Amino acid sequence: ENPLLPAVATSIGTLLGEILLVLVALVVGLGAQPWTVAVPRMAAQVVLNSAVAPLVFRGVRAVETRLEREH
């Protein structure tokens, strides 16, 4: 598998999740942070989650492989 796939999928998922949280906050009347605050926070979360995703994916695959060998 492509090693970039987990990072790309995670970045898209994180971005969509953050946008959804902002929309829900607006709908239920909680208000939202100004875009000048929200966008850098979202960008940081996307970058950090995307950086960690390949490592987590590798770890999960290693555990999966080990479990398959045991059974």
C-alpha positions in Angstrom: 0.0 0.0 0.0 1.0 3.6 -0.5 2.5 5.0 2.7 1.0 8.4 2.0 -2.5 7.1 1.9 -3.0 7.2 5.7 -1.7 10.7 5.9 -3.9 12.0 3.1 -7.0 10.2 4.5 -6.3 11.6 8.0 -5.8 15.1 6.7 -9.1 15.1 4.8 -10.9 13.5 7.7 -9.5 16.0 10.2 -10.4 18.9 8.0 -14.0 17.7 7.4 -14.4 16.9 11.1 -13.3 20.4 12.1 -15.6 22.1 9.6 -18.5 19.9 10.9 -17.8 21.0 14.5 -17.9 24.6 13.5 -21.1 24.2 11.6 -22.7 22.3 14.5 -21.6 25.0 17.0 -23.2 27.6 14.8 -26.5 25.6 14.4 -26.9 25.0 18.1 -26.1 28.5 19.0 -22.7 28.1 20.6 -21.1 30.5 18.3 -17.8 29.9 16.6 -14.3 31.3 16.9 -13.3 33.9 14.4 -11.7 32.5 11.3 -8.4 34.2 12.1 -8.3 31.8 15.2 -10.1 28.8 13.8 -8.1 28.3 10.5 -4.6 28.2 12.1 -5.9 25.8 14.8 -7.5 23.6 12.1 -4.3 23.7 10.0 -2.2 22.7 13.0 -4.5 19.7 13.7 -4.4 18.6 10.1 -0.6 18.7 10.0 -0.1 17.0 13.3 -2.7 14.3 12.7 -1.3 13.7 9.2 2.3 13.4 10.6 1.3 10.8 13.2 -1.1 8.8 10.9 1.6 6.8 9.1 3.2 5.8 12.3 -0.1 4.6 13.9 -1.0 2.8 10.7 2.4 1.0 10.7 1.8 0.0 14.3 -1.7 -1.3 13.7 -0.5 -3.3 10.6 2.3 -4.8 12.7 -0.2 -5.9 15.4 -2.5 -7.3 12.8 0.3 -9.3 11.1 1.4 -10.7 14.5 -2.2 -11.7 15.3 -2.6 -13.4 12.0 0.6 -15.4 12.5 -0.6 -16.6 15.9 -3.9 -17.9 14.7 
